[in-house]
Every structure is written in structure tokens, then in C-alpha cells.
Amino acid sequence: MQKSSRLAIYALVELAANPDRQVSVSEIGEKYRVSAHHLAKVMHTLGRAGLVRSIRGVGGGYSFSGNARRTTLLDVIELFEDATGDCKLADADMAQPAEWMLFDVMCEIDDIARATFGSITIATMLKQTARRNRLTERKAAEKAAEKAAEEAGA
């Protein structure tokens, strides 16, 4: 997956989590440690696709305007790269059996990846993100409790 596709997914998840809030490119870029310039190009593409809306001026930024339950990761990826899974074997007439076997495996992997990306929506990503945040918070609380117990026992 290309960097632009990843950035687009990060941005959409960020915006869809708070659809009433405008978020600046620099804020998203800072959070995900990426160039605001590169992200601005990604956001422009997402805007042309109708997935985000640009709000100009003070307090402006971008907001989510797509349908989180219908927009799949594959929809987003296809905005930035050819994800057709069009397997091609160079010089098929001269290919050896081992080349054909690897070709078949690679085509199967492409098919599985397309099916997976096509089945995961932005809404699913939001649920997974919330689940991951709860897990991270729980681990941090456990670690703090352990540290407090050690300090109390010392």
C-alpha cells in the first residue's frame, strides 16, 4: 500500500471520528508525523472524491463528508493507486513452472487483499480504533497501579 493511501485512511478515520469538527492538515500531519504538504495533496484528492469537505478561513480545515458505513478501505486505496489486482506475468510464453507457481500465489494474495480491503469500512476502522484506545488506556492504568504499588511497598 502506498504512503498516500495510508495517509488518506488515517485522515478519514481522524475526521470521521469527529464529523462535526474541522481539522487542519497541519494538525493531522503532526499527529501522524507526516509532511503537511504531502497530506494537503492527499486531502485534495479526498475532497474531489467527496469524502472530505474543505472549510476555509480562521478555524477552518477539513471535515468528513462521506458515508463511514459504506466507504471501504478499497474505495480509498483506489483513489491513489491501481488496486485492480491485474496480475501479469512477464514473458508468459517463456515462463518456467516455478514462475507460474509464484505468479499464481501472488495473484491469490492480491485477490485476498482486495477482498479484505473491500470488506473493511471507515466505520469498522473507527470501532477498531476505539477498541485499541481502550486497550492502551487499560494497560497504562495497570502500569500506573503497579508503579504505585511498588512505591508504596518501598
Z-matrix of the N, CA and C atoms (Angstrom, degrees):
N
C 1 1.444
C 2 1.533 1 108.12
N 3 1.314 2 114.92 1 133.28
C 4 1.455 3 119.70 2 -178.58
C 5 1.526 4 111.36 3 -74.63
N 6 1.331 5 114.84 4 158.43
C 7 1.460 6 121.23 5 -178.40
C 8 1.530 7 111.25 6 -59.01
N 9 1.325 8 117.93 7 -40.02
C 10 1.465 9 120.89 8 179.80
C 11 1.524 10 111.34 9 -60.66
N 12 1.312 11 117.23 10 -39.83
C 13 1.473 12 121.23 11 178.59
C 14 1.523 13 110.36 12 -64.15
N 15 1.326 14 116.64 13 -44.74
C 16 1.470 15 120.44 14 178.50
C 17 1.525 16 111.00 15 -61.87
N 18 1.334 17 116.35 16 -46.18
C 19 1.462 18 119.96 17 179.41
C 20 1.519 19 111.32 18 -60.41
N 21 1.320 20 116.71 19 -40.46
C 22 1.465 21 120.73 20 179.38
C 23 1.527 22 110.65 21 -62.78
N 24 1.312 23 117.11 22 -42.65
C 25 1.465 24 120.82 23 179.34
C 26 1.523 25 110.25 24 -64.97
N 27 1.339 26 116.97 25 -45.49
C 28 1.469 27 120.10 26 177.53
C 29 1.522 28 110.61 27 -57.54
N 30 1.331 29 116.26 28 -47.11
C 31 1.467 30 120.42 29 -178.01
C 32 1.520 31 111.42 30 -63.70
N 33 1.323 32 117.39 31 -43.08
C 34 1.463 33 119.88 32 -179.48
C 35 1.524 34 111.66 33 -64.93
N 36 1.314 35 117.09 34 -40.92
C 37 1.470 36 120.23 35 177.93
C 38 1.526 37 109.24 36 -63.95
N 39 1.325 38 116.32 37 -42.98
C 40 1.467 39 121.03 38 179.04
C 41 1.534 40 110.75 39 -60.19
N 42 1.316 41 116.61 40 -46.99
C 43 1.465 42 120.83 41 -177.60
C 44 1.526 43 112.15 42 -72.60
N 45 1.318 44 117.28 43 -39.68
C 46 1.471 45 120.53 44 -178.57
C 47 1.523 46 111.60 45 -68.92
N 48 1.327 47 117.37 46 -24.20
C 49 1.468 48 120.25 47 178.49
C 50 1.522 49 111.15 48 -65.97
N 51 1.322 50 117.04 49 -28.96
C 52 1.467 51 123.07 50 179.45
C 53 1.529 52 108.51 51 -136.55
N 54 1.323 53 117.97 52 73.93
C 55 1.468 54 120.50 53 -171.76
C 56 1.531 55 114.68 54 -65.24
N 57 1.316 56 118.82 55 -18.61
C 58 1.463 57 121.23 56 179.77
C 59 1.526 58 112.72 57 -89.67
N 60 1.318 59 116.62 58 -3.84
C 61 1.467 60 121.49 59 -176.05
C 62 1.531 61 109.92 60 -104.70
N 63 1.336 62 116.06 61 140.91
C 64 1.459 63 120.59 62 173.55
C 65 1.524 64 107.85 63 -93.19
N 66 1.313 65 115.50 64 132.85
C 67 1.461 66 121.26 65 -178.32
C 68 1.524 67 107.99 66 -121.99
N 69 1.319 68 116.38 67 133.24
C 70 1.468 69 120.22 68 -179.10
C 71 1.525 70 110.77 69 -79.50
N 72 1.329 71 114.55 70 156.48
C 73 1.456 72 120.86 71 176.30
C 74 1.524 73 109.77 72 -59.79
N 75 1.333 74 116.70 73 -41.37
C 76 1.468 75 119.25 74 -178.12
C 77 1.533 76 111.30 75 -64.97
N 78 1.325 77 117.04 76 -35.76
C 79 1.466 78 120.08 77 178.64
C 80 1.532 79 111.30 78 -65.65
N 81 1.324 80 115.98 79 -44.11
C 82 1.473 81 119.99 80 178.50
C 83 1.533 82 109.33 81 -66.92
N 84 1.339 83 116.00 82 -44.38
C 85 1.461 84 120.35 83 -179.86
C 86 1.510 85 112.69 84 -59.84
N 87 1.322 86 116.18 85 -41.50
C 88 1.461 87 120.78 86 179.18
C 89 1.533 88 110.99 87 -65.11
N 90 1.321 89 115.87 88 -43.39
C 91 1.465 90 119.90 89 -178.69
C 92 1.533 91 111.87 90 -61.89
N 93 1.351 92 115.99 91 -40.29
C 94 1.462 93 119.97 92 -176.64
C 95 1.531 94 112.85 93 -100.81
N 96 1.342 95 115.95 94 10.42
C 97 1.463 96 122.24 95 174.62
C 98 1.530 97 112.58 96 56.72
N 99 1.335 98 116.12 97 48.51
C 100 1.463 99 121.25 98 -179.92
C 101 1.529 100 109.95 99 -130.19
N 102 1.302 101 114.57 100 160.62
C 103 1.456 102 122.26 101 179.37
C 104 1.529 103 110.67 102 -64.33
N 105 1.337 104 115.55 103 129.19
C 106 1.468 105 120.02 104 177.20
C 107 1.523 106 109.83 105 -64.42
N 108 1.333 107 117.29 106 -32.31
C 109 1.462 108 121.04 107 179.44
C 110 1.530 109 110.83 108 -63.28
N 111 1.328 110 116.41 109 -48.35
C 112 1.470 111 120.68 110 179.26
C 113 1.529 112 110.01 111 -64.62
N 114 1.311 113 116.51 112 -42.89
C 115 1.463 114 120.79 113 -179.95
C 116 1.528 115 111.39 114 -63.35
N 117 1.328 116 117.54 115 -35.73
C 118 1.465 117 120.58 116 178.62
C 119 1.525 118 110.98 117 -61.09
N 120 1.328 119 117.14 118 -38.62
C 121 1.466 120 120.96 119 176.67
C 122 1.527 121 110.59 120 -64.62
N 123 1.325 122 115.86 121 -41.48
C 124 1.467 123 121.29 122 178.10
C 125 1.529 124 109.89 123 -62.41
N 126 1.334 125 116.50 124 -44.73
C 127 1.460 126 120.93 125 -178.94
C 128 1.526 127 111.34 126 -64.09
N 129 1.324 128 116.35 127 -35.80
C 130 1.468 129 120.34 128 177.37
C 131 1.533 130 110.22 129 -61.33
N 132 1.317 131 116.01 130 -44.53
C 133 1.471 132 120.77 131 178.08
C 134 1.527 133 110.65 132 -62.91
N 135 1.333 134 117.27 133 -43.11
C 136 1.469 135 120.97 134 178.04
C 137 1.531 136 110.71 135 -63.04
N 138 1.324 137 116.67 136 -35.91
C 139 1.461 138 120.70 137 177.44
C 140 1.518 139 111.69 138 -65.49
N 141 1.337 140 117.03 139 -44.51
C 142 1.472 141 120.75 140 177.90
C 143 1.527 142 110.98 141 -61.44
N 144 1.323 143 116.92 142 -30.54
C 145 1.469 144 121.22 143 179.65
C 146 1.526 145 111.98 144 -82.25
N 147 1.337 146 117.61 145 -5.91
C 148 1.462 147 121.33 146 179.09
C 149 1.512 148 114.73 147 80.92
N 150 1.323 149 116.87 148 15.49
C 151 1.465 150 120.33 149 -178.76
C 152 1.525 151 112.75 150 -90.00
N 153 1.339 152 116.86 151 -24.45
C 154 1.460 153 120.98 152 176.48
C 155 1.522 154 108.71 153 -133.54
N 156 1.313 155 114.02 154 158.20
C 157 1.465 156 121.51 155 178.10
C 158 1.523 157 107.02 156 -121.67
N 159 1.329 158 115.83 157 135.29
C 160 1.457 159 121.79 158 179.75
C 161 1.518 160 109.13 159 -94.78
N 162 1.332 161 115.74 160 132.12
C 163 1.459 162 122.18 161 176.67
C 164 1.521 163 106.54 162 -118.03
N 165 1.321 164 116.56 163 119.85
C 166 1.465 165 121.09 164 -177.15
C 167 1.517 166 111.02 165 -89.18
N 168 1.334 167 114.36 166 162.23
C 169 1.454 168 120.65 167 173.44
C 170 1.514 169 113.48 168 95.32
N 171 1.335 170 114.09 169 -174.90
C 172 1.459 171 120.98 170 -179.75
C 173 1.528 172 108.91 171 -62.07
N 174 1.313 173 116.20 172 132.22
C 175 1.462 174 120.70 173 -178.78
C 176 1.520 175 112.54 174 76.60
N 177 1.321 176 116.17 175 7.58
C 178 1.463 177 120.80 176 -179.84
C 179 1.510 178 111.75 177 -78.84
N 180 1.288 179 114.24 178 -170.12
C 181 1.453 180 121.20 179 -178.54
C 182 1.510 181 108.85 180 148.46
N 183 1.295 182 116.12 181 -144.88
C 184 1.459 183 121.70 182 179.77
C 185 1.516 184 109.87 183 -121.94
N 186 1.322 185 114.86 184 149.46
C 187 1.455 186 120.28 185 172.99
C 188 1.528 187 107.79 186 -134.10
N 189 1.306 188 116.08 187 157.06
C 190 1.455 189 122.13 188 -178.76
C 191 1.525 190 109.08 189 -76.06
N 192 1.324 191 117.07 190 132.73
C 193 1.456 192 120.18 191 179.09
C 194 1.523 193 112.31 192 -129.22
N 195 1.324 194 116.48 193 6.88
C 196 1.463 195 120.57 194 -179.93
C 197 1.515 196 111.34 195 -88.70
N 198 1.307 197 115.54 196 -169.72
C 199 1.457 198 122.34 197 176.30
C 200 1.527 199 107.08 198 -110.38
N 201 1.321 200 116.58 199 105.36
C 202 1.470 201 121.64 200 -174.53
C 203 1.519 202 112.42 201 -61.90
N 204 1.324 203 117.28 202 -28.09
C 205 1.472 204 119.38 203 -178.37
C 206 1.527 205 112.37 204 -84.21
N 207 1.317 206 117.11 205 -12.46
C 208 1.466 207 119.90 206 -179.80
C 209 1.521 208 113.77 207 -112.74
N 210 1.307 209 117.44 208 -21.99
C 211 1.464 210 120.73 209 -178.23
C 212 1.515 211 109.15 210 -81.17
N 213 1.324 212 116.12 211 118.61
C 214 1.467 213 120.76 212 -179.07
C 215 1.528 214 110.28 213 -97.12
N 216 1.314 215 114.68 214 164.28
C 217 1.458 216 119.45 215 175.64
C 218 1.526 217 110.18 216 -60.92
N 219 1.331 218 116.87 217 -35.73
C 220 1.462 219 120.16 218 178.70
C 221 1.530 220 110.83 219 -63.73
N 222 1.332 221 117.21 220 -39.06
C 223 1.467 222 120.27 221 176.36
C 224 1.527 223 110.42 222 -56.73
N 225 1.313 224 115.94 223 -43.20
C 226 1.464 225 121.21 224 -178.24
C 227 1.522 226 110.35 225 -70.58
N 228 1.310 227 117.17 226 -47.07
C 229 1.466 228 121.39 227 -178.67
C 230 1.527 229 110.53 228 -58.31
N 231 1.318 230 116.50 229 -41.06
C 232 1.469 231 120.11 230 -177.42
C 233 1.524 232 113.00 231 -66.85
N 234 1.325 233 118.54 232 -15.03
C 235 1.459 234 120.89 233 174.71
C 236 1.529 235 111.38 234 -72.12
N 237 1.329 236 116.99 235 -22.57
C 238 1.460 237 121.63 236 -172.08
C 239 1.521 238 114.56 237 -117.35
N 240 1.305 239 117.34 238 -16.73
C 241 1.464 240 118.96 239 -177.71
C 242 1.521 241 110.64 240 -153.61
N 243 1.304 242 114.15 241 162.13
C 244 1.462 243 120.34 242 178.04
C 245 1.523 244 107.55 243 -80.03
N 246 1.314 245 115.90 244 107.26
C 247 1.463 246 120.48 245 -178.18
C 248 1.523 247 110.64 246 -110.89
N 249 1.313 248 115.90 247 27.98
C 250 1.463 249 119.21 248 -177.25
C 251 1.517 250 112.55 249 -69.95
N 252 1.330 251 116.96 250 -17.32
C 253 1.458 252 118.80 251 -178.77
C 254 1.521 253 110.55 252 69.33
N 255 1.318 254 116.25 253 25.68
C 256 1.455 255 122.02 254 -178.27
C 257 1.522 256 108.80 255 -72.36
N 258 1.312 257 115.42 256 90.78
C 259 1.465 258 120.63 257 -178.76
C 260 1.521 259 109.77 258 -72.58
N 261 1.314 260 114.95 259 131.70
C 262 1.461 261 119.91 260 177.12
C 263 1.514 262 107.90 261 -134.24
N 264 1.294 263 115.08 262 137.72
C 265 1.455 264 121.09 263 177.65
C 266 1.521 265 107.65 264 -107.46
N 267 1.312 266 116.20 265 119.42
C 268 1.457 267 120.14 266 178.72
C 269 1.524 268 109.08 267 -63.34
N 270 1.305 269 116.12 268 132.85
C 271 1.468 270 122.93 269 176.77
C 272 1.529 271 111.68 270 53.78
N 273 1.317 272 115.38 271 56.67
C 274 1.474 273 121.46 272 -176.63
C 275 1.527 274 112.63 273 -57.24
N 276 1.329 275 116.95 274 -31.73
C 277 1.472 276 119.82 275 -179.05
C 278 1.521 277 112.62 276 -65.86
N 279 1.321 278 116.57 277 -26.40
C 280 1.468 279 121.06 278 -177.21
C 281 1.530 280 112.32 279 -104.62
N 282 1.312 281 118.23 280 0.54
C 283 1.469 282 121.54 281 -174.44
C 284 1.523 283 111.47 282 -65.58
N 285 1.324 284 113.90 283 140.20
C 286 1.453 285 122.13 284 177.81
C 287 1.535 286 109.33 285 -87.65
N 288 1.327 287 118.15 286 162.38
C 289 1.474 288 120.13 287 -179.91
C 290 1.532 289 113.54 288 -54.01
N 291 1.330 290 118.36 289 -39.44
C 292 1.466 291 120.63 290 179.73
C 293 1.525 292 110.65 291 -65.04
N 294 1.327 293 117.28 292 -36.11
C 295 1.464 294 120.83 293 177.37
C 296 1.525 295 110.20 294 -65.79
N 297 1.324 296 116.64 295 -41.68
C 298 1.469 297 120.24 296 178.22
C 299 1.525 298 111.28 297 -64.42
N 300 1.337 299 116.60 298 -39.82
C 301 1.470 300 119.74 299 -179.87
C 302 1.524 301 110.66 300 -63.76
N 303 1.339 302 116.95 301 -46.35
C 304 1.461 303 120.01 302 178.48
C 305 1.529 304 110.34 303 -63.78
N 306 1.320 305 116.65 304 -39.60
C 307 1.463 306 121.61 305 177.01
C 308 1.529 307 110.10 306 -58.26
N 309 1.328 308 117.13 307 -46.68
C 310 1.470 309 121.36 308 179.42
C 311 1.526 310 111.56 309 -61.13
N 312 1.332 311 116.23 310 -43.22
C 313 1.469 312 120.75 311 179.04
C 314 1.525 313 110.30 312 -62.65
N 315 1.333 314 116.70 313 -46.05
C 316 1.469 315 120.61 314 -179.15
C 317 1.533 316 111.17 315 -63.25
N 318 1.323 317 117.63 316 -38.94
C 319 1.472 318 120.67 317 177.58
C 320 1.527 319 110.42 318 -64.81
N 321 1.322 320 116.70 319 -39.84
C 322 1.463 321 120.25 320 178.38
C 323 1.529 322 110.98 321 -64.91
N 324 1.325 323 116.50 322 -41.44
C 325 1.470 324 120.19 323 177.23
C 326 1.525 325 110.08 324 -61.80
N 327 1.332 326 116.92 325 -43.65
C 328 1.468 327 120.49 326 177.73
C 329 1.529 328 111.00 327 -59.01
N 330 1.331 329 116.46 328 -43.90
C 331 1.472 330 120.57 329 179.86
C 332 1.524 331 111.42 330 -62.28
N 333 1.321 332 116.41 331 -42.83
C 334 1.469 333 120.94 332 179.70
C 335 1.523 334 110.61 333 -65.21
N 336 1.338 335 116.33 334 -43.46
C 337 1.470 336 120.14 335 179.15
C 338 1.528 337 110.55 336 -61.96
N 339 1.325 338 117.44 337 -45.19
C 340 1.473 339 120.76 338 178.55
C 341 1.525 340 110.63 339 -60.34
N 342 1.315 341 117.02 340 -44.44
C 343 1.471 342 120.25 341 -179.96
C 344 1.530 343 110.61 342 -63.32
N 345 1.311 344 116.90 343 -40.92
C 346 1.463 345 120.91 344 -179.73
C 347 1.525 346 110.47 345 -66.29
N 348 1.329 347 117.26 346 -51.42
C 349 1.458 348 120.53 347 179.79
C 350 1.530 349 111.14 348 -62.12
N 351 1.316 350 116.71 349 -31.66
C 352 1.461 351 120.71 350 179.25
C 353 1.519 352 113.66 351 -75.69
N 354 1.321 353 116.82 352 -14.46
C 355 1.470 354 120.20 353 -178.05
C 356 1.527 355 113.13 354 -100.96
N 357 1.323 356 116.82 355 -8.96
C 358 1.465 357 120.92 356 -178.11
C 359 1.519 358 109.34 357 -103.83
N 360 1.322 359 116.32 358 121.62
C 361 1.462 360 121.19 359 -179.16
C 362 1.531 361 110.48 360 -98.30
N 363 1.309 362 115.13 361 169.70
C 364 1.466 363 120.30 362 174.82
C 365 1.530 364 109.17 363 -61.77
N 366 1.330 365 117.37 364 -37.25
C 367 1.474 366 120.73 365 177.36
C 368 1.527 367 110.71 366 -60.98
N 369 1.319 368 117.17 367 -40.66
C 370 1.468 369 121.26 368 177.03
C 371 1.522 370 110.10 369 -62.55
N 372 1.324 371 116.64 370 -41.91
C 373 1.463 372 120.78 371 178.25
C 374 1.528 373 111.06 372 -62.71
N 375 1.326 374 116.89 373 -38.42
C 376 1.466 375 120.36 374 177.81
C 377 1.525 376 110.80 375 -62.91
N 378 1.328 377 117.06 376 -41.93
C 379 1.469 378 120.99 377 177.99
C 380 1.517 379 110.82 378 -63.99
N 381 1.327 380 116.45 379 -43.28
C 382 1.464 381 120.41 380 -179.99
C 383 1.528 382 110.91 381 -65.58
N 384 1.333 383 116.40 382 -38.09
C 385 1.457 384 120.88 383 178.40
C 386 1.523 385 110.50 384 -64.31
N 387 1.321 386 116.83 385 -44.09
C 388 1.474 387 120.78 386 178.56
C 389 1.524 388 110.26 387 -62.07
N 390 1.320 389 116.63 388 -41.94
C 391 1.467 390 121.46 389 178.52
C 392 1.523 391 110.62 390 -62.43
N 393 1.343 392 116.66 391 -43.20
C 394 1.464 393 121.46 392 179.58
C 395 1.531 394 110.45 393 -65.68
N 396 1.338 395 117.05 394 -39.14
C 397 1.470 396 120.56 395 178.23
C 398 1.524 397 111.05 396 -63.22
N 399 1.333 398 117.37 397 -42.66
C 400 1.469 399 120.31 398 178.57
C 401 1.525 400 110.67 399 -62.60
N 402 1.310 401 117.31 400 -41.56
C 403 1.466 402 121.60 401 178.79
C 404 1.527 403 110.50 402 -62.94
N 405 1.321 404 117.13 403 -44.67
C 406 1.458 405 121.76 404 179.22
C 407 1.523 406 110.93 405 -62.37
N 408 1.325 407 116.62 406 -43.44
C 409 1.474 408 120.77 407 178.63
C 410 1.521 409 111.28 408 -63.87
N 411 1.333 410 116.70 409 -41.05
C 412 1.468 411 120.76 410 179.57
C 413 1.524 412 110.59 411 -63.95
N 414 1.339 413 117.23 412 -43.01
C 415 1.462 414 120.51 413 178.99
C 416 1.520 415 111.19 414 -64.51
N 417 1.337 416 116.95 415 -39.46
C 418 1.468 417 120.52 416 178.75
C 419 1.522 418 110.34 417 -65.11
N 420 1.336 419 117.67 418 -40.05
C 421 1.463 420 121.25 419 179.06
C 422 1.526 421 110.55 420 -66.05
N 423 1.327 422 117.28 421 -40.61
C 424 1.463 423 120.92 422 178.11
C 425 1.529 424 110.73 423 -63.30
N 426 1.327 425 115.61 424 -42.28
C 427 1.462 426 120.03 425 -179.83
C 428 1.531 427 110.45 426 -64.71
N 429 1.330 428 116.95 427 -41.40
C 430 1.471 429 121.12 428 178.73
C 431 1.527 430 110.33 429 -64.62
N 432 1.333 431 117.08 430 -39.51
C 433 1.463 432 120.93 431 179.08
C 434 1.533 433 110.54 432 -65.56
N 435 1.337 434 116.64 433 -41.15
C 436 1.460 435 120.49 434 177.84
C 437 1.531 436 110.85 435 -62.23
N 438 1.328 437 116.38 436 -43.77
C 439 1.461 438 121.00 437 -179.84
C 440 1.526 439 110.25 438 -63.97
N 441 1.341 440 116.79 439 -42.30
C 442 1.469 441 120.52 440 179.17
C 443 1.528 442 110.57 441 -64.08
N 444 1.340 443 117.08 442 -39.20
C 445 1.461 444 121.03 443 178.58
C 446 1.527 445 110.85 444 -65.27
N 447 1.335 446 117.19 445 -39.84
C 448 1.468 447 121.07 446 178.22
C 449 1.524 448 111.11 447 -64.43
N 450 1.329 449 115.73 448 -42.26
C 451 1.461 450 120.44 449 -179.38
C 452 1.524 451 111.13 450 -67.69
N 453 1.321 452 115.53 451 -36.28
C 454 1.486 453 119.46 452 179.22
C 455 1.522 454 111.00 453 -69.72
N 456 1.330 455 115.81 454 -32.59
C 457 1.461 456 120.23 455 -179.12
C 458 1.511 457 113.13 456 -82.36
N 459 1.312 458 117.13 457 -15.56
C 460 1.485 459 120.67 458 -176.12
C 461 1.489 460 113.32 459 -80.12
